[in-house]
Amino acid sequence: MRDAINDMEIIASNMGELIPNDSSTKKPEIQISMKLDELKSRITEAEITVANMEYKEDEISLPVNIKAPMKDYTAFVNNISYLQSLKFPVFSINSISIAQLQSKEELSPLYEINGAFRLPNRQ
């Protein structure tokens, strides 16, 4: 019995790490908007566009498109890692593309990430 209680305490503490304390008090739309603001302040050189919130039976999502110049490959990889590490709301990546844009003076690589912030719909 003691082992079962210990297991339950471990699971409960792990859940606290995954789900923020204020997740039940803030609307999902607010949580997504806050995470979007965090993303904008993290990837300052990016052009970030969003579509309308999508409401499904079991989830709320916000489609996001990120376009930015690839000045540094390490920063590009770190940005993808950051997006994949988000837990609440989760960011699911649909596609990543890299293209060469040619200006008058030089070639410049540009990357684009399409994805969405997602949260459960608690109706």
C-alpha distance (Angstrom), angle and dihedral (degrees) to the residues before:
residue distance angle dihedral
M1 . . .
R2 3.81 . .
D3 3.82 90.0 .
A4 3.80 90.6 54.0
I5 3.81 90.8 51.0
N6 3.81 91.0 48.9
D7 3.80 90.3 50.2
M8 3.81 90.8 50.5
E9 3.82 91.1 50.3
I10 3.82 91.0 50.8
I11 3.80 91.6 49.4
A12 3.81 91.5 47.6
S13 3.80 92.4 50.7
N14 3.83 91.1 48.1
M15 3.81 90.4 51.1
G16 3.80 88.7 54.5
E17 3.79 89.0 58.2
L18 3.81 92.0 51.1
I19 3.79 99.8 43.2
P20 3.81 119.4 46.3
N21 3.80 118.5 -125.0
D22 3.80 93.5 -117.0
S23 3.80 94.8 50.4
S24 3.79 93.9 103.1
T25 3.81 94.9 48.1
K26 3.81 99.1 49.4
K27 3.76 125.0 67.8
P28 3.81 114.6 -113.0
E29 3.81 90.7 -117.4
I30 3.82 90.4 56.8
Q31 3.81 92.0 47.9
I32 3.81 91.1 51.2
S33 3.81 91.8 46.7
M34 3.81 91.1 50.9
K35 3.80 91.3 50.7
L36 3.81 90.0 48.1
D37 3.82 89.4 54.2
E38 3.80 89.0 49.9
L39 3.81 89.8 51.3
K40 3.82 91.7 49.9
S41 3.79 91.7 52.0
R42 3.81 91.7 47.0
I43 3.83 98.4 49.4
T44 3.79 98.4 37.5
E45 3.81 96.3 165.3
A46 3.81 92.5 56.7
E47 3.76 130.2 100.8
I48 3.79 102.4 -135.9
T49 3.79 119.9 -168.4
V50 3.76 128.4 179.5
A51 3.77 135.5 -164.4
N52 3.79 126.7 -145.8
M53 3.78 120.3 -62.2
E54 3.79 110.5 -92.3
Y55 3.78 118.5 -141.4
K56 3.76 118.8 -157.8
E57 3.75 129.2 170.1
D58 3.79 94.4 -94.7
E59 3.83 104.9 18.9
I60 3.77 147.0 37.2
S61 3.79 117.0 -146.3
L62 3.77 138.9 -179.8
P63 3.82 115.5 -154.7
V64 3.82 111.0 -137.4
N65 3.80 131.7 -168.4
I66 3.81 118.5 -164.7
K67 3.82 121.0 -167.6
A68 3.78 120.7 178.0
P69 3.77 140.7 153.1
M70 3.78 113.4 -101.0
K71 3.77 100.5 -128.0
D72 3.78 93.8 154.0
Y73 3.81 127.3 21.9
T74 3.81 91.5 -150.3
A75 3.80 91.6 55.6
F76 3.83 89.6 48.7
V77 3.81 91.5 53.2
N78 3.82 91.1 44.4
N79 3.81 90.6 52.6
I80 3.80 90.9 52.5
S81 3.81 90.3 47.1
Y82 3.79 90.0 50.6
L83 3.81 91.6 52.3
Q84 3.80 91.8 48.0
S85 3.81 91.6 49.1
L86 3.80 94.9 57.3
K87 3.78 110.2 114.3
F88 3.78 109.2 176.1
P89 2.96 108.9 51.7
V90 3.76 95.6 16.9
F91 3.80 119.2 -141.9
S92 3.78 112.9 -142.4
I93 3.78 115.5 -161.9
N94 3.80 114.9 -141.6
S95 3.80 98.2 178.7
I96 3.79 144.1 -9.1
S97 3.79 123.2 -158.9
I98 3.78 135.1 178.2
A99 3.80 122.3 -158.3
Q100 3.79 137.6 175.7
L101 3.76 114.4 -123.9
Q102 3.75 116.4 -162.7
S103 3.75 118.3 -146.5
K104 3.78 123.3 179.6
E105 3.79 92.6 -89.8
E106 3.78 107.2 32.4
L107 3.79 150.9 -8.6
S108 3.76 113.9 -95.9
P109 3.80 125.2 -171.2
L110 3.77 117.7 -131.1
Y111 3.78 127.1 -169.9
E112 3.76 129.4 -155.4
I113 3.79 127.8 -163.3
N114 3.80 121.0 -168.2
G115 3.76 118.0 -167.3
A116 3.78 145.2 113.5
F117 3.77 141.9 -113.3
R118 3.80 108.8 -124.3
L119 3.77 135.9 -166.4
P120 3.79 133.7 167.8
N121 3.78 114.3 -94.9
R122 3.80 107.8 -119.5
Q123 3.78 101.0 -167.8
